[in-house]
Amino acid sequence: MLSEAGEAGVATLLDLGQRPKPRFRAGSVRLAPGQRVPVTGVSAHTADEVSYVISGSLSGASGGQPFATVAGEVSHIPAGEEHWAEAGPDGADVFWCWYGDVDG
């Protein structure tokens, strides 16, 4: 399943698993320089998330701890962990995967 890019340019590229609750979802997002996701506050979801930074860089906080990541690095955010990120001066292209309770 391929969807149109939604909020903040996030596109879902693949949904796998038993319907009505997919267990794996993959997508991509292109963030402009300084773009923050979410725009305010923090995000948390019921699925684990693994992200690969294709280009650019990100900084932010996950689980109350600051992080910084650059192109070629992979990160993991456990289900339920509050997080946010902001793209660096060159923006960021990110490939992400959710697995677990994707629809929760």
C-alpha positions in Angstrom: 0.0 0.0 0.0 1.4 3.4 -0.9 -0.3 6.5 0.4 0.0 10.2 -0.4 2.3 12.2 1.8 0.4 13.5 4.8 1.4 15.8 7.7 5.0 17.0 7.5 5.5 15.1 4.2 5.3 11.6 5.8 4.4 8.9 3.3 3.5 5.3 4.2 5.3 3.0 1.7 4.3 -0.4 3.0 1.7 -1.9 5.5 2.0 -5.6 6.3 0.1 -7.9 8.7 -3.4 -9.1 9.4 -6.1 -6.6 8.8 -7.5 -4.6 10.5 -4.2 -4.2 12.5 -1.1 -4.1 10.4 2.0 -5.2 12.3 4.6 -3.6 10.1 4.6 -0.2 8.4 7.4 1.5 6.5 7.6 5.0 5.1 9.8 8.0 4.4 9.9 11.7 5.3 11.8 14.6 3.9 12.3 17.4 6.5 13.3 20.9 5.6 16.2 22.6 7.4 15.0 23.3 11.0 11.7 21.5 10.5 10.5 19.9 13.8 8.3 16.8 14.2 5.9 17.0 15.8 5.6 20.8 15.3 5.1 21.2 19.1 5.3 18.9 22.1 6.2 15.2 21.8 5.1 12.2 19.9 4.5 8.6 21.3 3.0 5.6 19.6 2.2 2.0 20.4 4.6 0.6 17.9 8.4 0.4 18.0 10.2 2.6 15.5 13.5 2.1 13.6 14.7 5.0 11.5 17.6 5.3 9.0 18.8 8.7 8.2 19.5 8.7 4.4 20.8 12.3 4.2 21.2 15.3 6.5 20.9 15.1 10.2 18.5 15.2 13.1 18.7 16.2 16.8 16.0 16.0 19.5 15.1 14.0 22.5 13.8 10.5 23.0 12.8 9.1 26.4 13.9 12.5 28.0 17.5 12.0 26.6 19.0 14.3 23.9 20.2 12.7 20.7 21.9 13.7 17.5 22.1 11.5 14.4 23.5 11.9 10.9 23.3 10.2 7.5 24.1 6.5 7.6 22.9 6.0 11.2 20.0 3.9 12.5 18.0 4.7 15.6 15.4 2.7 17.7 12.5 4.3 19.6 10.7 1.8 21.9 6.9 1.8 21.8 5.4 4.3 24.2 8.6 6.5 24.4 8.0 10.2 24.0 10.2 11.8 21.4 10.7 14.7 19.0 13.2 15.6 16.3 14.4 18.6 14.4 16.2 18.5 11.0 19.7 20.0 10.9 20.9 22.8 8.6 20.8 20.6 5.5 17.4 19.1 6.3 17.0 15.3 6.6 15.7 12.4 4.5 14.6 9.5 6.7 13.3 6.0 6.0 11.3 4.7 9.0 9.7 1.4 10.1 7.1 0.8 12.7 6.5 -2.7 14.0 4.1 -4.1 16.7 0.8 -2.4 17.5 0.9 -0.1 14.4 -2.7 1.1 14.7 -2.8 1.5 18.5 
